[in-house]
Amino acid sequence: MKTKMKTKMKTKLVLSLSALTMIFTACETTEPLPLDCSNIENGTAIIDDCGDCHKWTVYSIVNHDVREVNDTINVILDANEMFASPNNPMNPLWNASCTDCDGILNGVAVVDSCGDCHQSYIYDFVSHIPTFINDTTGLVLGATEMLILAGSPDDIASNPNWNAGCK
């Protein structure tokens, strides 16, 4: 009787271990993890609107050093460090190399639905004269002027040339 119970116990133990082995090995994956834009498996790099690939960084708030990291899992931060995502509004490199449809670096021209490029402009609502602009850096508007960004609702409503090439 004792021998039968020992055999049953051994059988249950072997079956239990076999089942656990199958469960754990079934969870393993042989498929590679996805690559980010830097070709890092399961990396954190992302592409900005200009098509440039940017990695996450570690930023020192004391001496303002920045270093790129391929992943954030194996990085140990010092007391004065923090992670910074590439699309952080404080990152001067994010979207820094975009050109508009006129070829102006960080310009404000936009393509309409017909494929025509339109510049943004300053509109004087007293003289009704538009002044076309390439960017808004240092822009100061006069008392009778307003900024009309190409493709904005104000531009589409008042610009007879918007989508005119489609007609």
C-alpha positions in Angstrom: 0.0 0.0 0.0 2.8 2.4 0.9 4.6 1.6 -2.4 1.4 2.4 -4.4 1.1 5.8 -2.5 4.8 6.6 -3.1 4.3 5.8 -6.8 1.2 8.0 -7.1 3.0 10.8 -5.3 6.0 10.5 -7.6 3.8 10.4 -10.6 1.9 13.6 -9.4 5.2 15.3 -8.8 6.6 14.4 -12.2 3.4 15.5 -13.9 3.3 18.8 -11.9 6.9 19.6 -12.8 6.3 18.7 -16.4 3.3 21.0 -16.5 5.2 23.9 -14.9 8.1 23.4 -17.3 5.7 23.5 -20.3 4.0 26.7 -18.9 7.2 28.5 -18.4 8.7 27.5 -21.7 5.5 28.4 -23.6 5.8 32.0 -22.3 9.2 32.5 -23.8 9.2 34.3 -27.2 11.7 33.8 -29.9 10.4 36.7 -32.0 12.6 39.8 -31.9 11.3 42.9 -30.2 10.5 45.8 -32.4 13.3 48.2 -33.4 13.1 51.9 -32.8 14.3 54.5 -35.3 17.9 54.0 -34.0 17.7 50.3 -34.7 17.7 49.5 -30.9 15.6 46.5 -30.0 12.6 47.7 -27.9 14.4 51.1 -27.8 12.8 54.5 -26.9 14.0 56.7 -29.8 11.2 58.5 -31.7 11.0 60.4 -35.0 10.1 64.1 -35.0 7.9 65.9 -37.6 11.0 66.6 -39.7 11.9 62.9 -39.9 14.8 63.1 -37.5 15.4 60.3 -35.0 15.9 61.3 -31.4 16.8 59.3 -28.3 15.8 59.8 -24.7 18.4 61.7 -22.7 19.6 61.8 -19.1 19.8 65.5 -18.0 21.8 66.7 -15.1 20.0 69.6 -13.4 23.2 70.7 -11.7 25.8 71.0 -14.5 23.3 70.7 -17.4 25.1 67.8 -19.0 23.0 65.7 -21.4 23.7 62.1 -22.5 21.6 59.9 -24.8 20.4 56.5 -23.7 19.3 53.6 -25.7 16.8 52.4 -23.1 15.7 53.7 -19.7 15.4 50.3 -18.0 19.1 49.7 -17.2 20.0 53.3 -16.4 20.7 54.3 -12.9 20.2 58.1 -12.3 22.3 60.1 -10.0 20.5 62.3 -7.4 20.6 65.3 -9.7 19.6 63.6 -12.9 16.3 63.1 -14.7 15.1 61.5 -17.9 14.1 63.8 -20.7 12.0 62.6 -23.6 13.1 63.8 -27.0 9.8 65.5 -27.7 10.1 67.5 -24.5 9.1 71.2 -25.2 12.5 72.2 -23.8 14.5 70.1 -26.3 15.9 72.6 -28.9 16.7 69.8 -31.3 13.1 68.5 -31.6 11.6 69.6 -35.0 14.7 71.9 -35.4 15.4 70.9 -39.0 11.9 71.1 -40.6 11.5 73.1 -43.8 8.2 74.4 -45.0 7.0 74.0 -48.6 8.9 77.1 -49.6 12.1 75.5 -48.3 12.4 77.8 -45.4 13.9 76.2 -42.2 11.1 76.2 -39.6 9.1 78.4 -42.0 5.3 79.0 -41.8 4.2 78.1 -45.4 1.7 75.3 -45.7 0.5 73.1 -48.6 -3.3 73.1 -49.3 -5.4 70.1 -50.4 -4.5 70.8 -54.0 -0.7 70.7 -53.4 -0.2 74.4 -53.7 2.2 76.1 -51.2 0.9 79.2 -49.4 2.8 81.7 -47.3 1.6 83.1 -44.0 1.1 86.8 -43.9 0.4 89.9 -41.8 -2.9 91.5 -42.8 -3.5 95.2 -42.3 -7.3 95.4 -41.8 -7.4 99.1 -42.5 -5.3 99.3 -45.7 -6.2 95.6 -46.7 -2.6 95.0 -47.7 -1.1 91.6 -46.9 2.6 91.3 -46.1 3.9 87.8 -46.7 6.3 86.4 -44.1 8.7 83.4 -43.9 8.7 83.0 -40.1 7.4 84.6 -37.0 10.7 85.2 -35.2 10.8 88.7 -33.7 7.4 89.5 -35.2 5.7 92.6 -33.8 2.3 93.5 -35.1 1.0 97.0 -35.5 -2.3 98.2 -34.0 -4.2 97.6 -37.3 -2.4 94.3 -38.2 -3.2 90.6 -37.6 -1.2 87.5 -38.2 -2.8 85.0 -40.6 -1.0 81.6 -40.5 -1.4 79.7 -43.8 -4.0 76.9 -43.4 -5.6 78.5 -40.3 -9.4 78.8 -40.3 -9.0 82.6 -40.8 -6.8 82.0 -43.8 -9.0 79.4 -45.4 -12.1 81.6 -45.0 -10.5 84.8 -46.4 -7.9 83.4 -48.9 -9.4 83.1 -52.4 -6.3 81.2 -53.5 -6.6 78.4 -50.8 -7.5 75.2 -52.7 -8.1 77.2 -55.9 -5.8 74.8 -57.8 -8.3 72.0 -57.3 -11.2 73.7 -59.1 
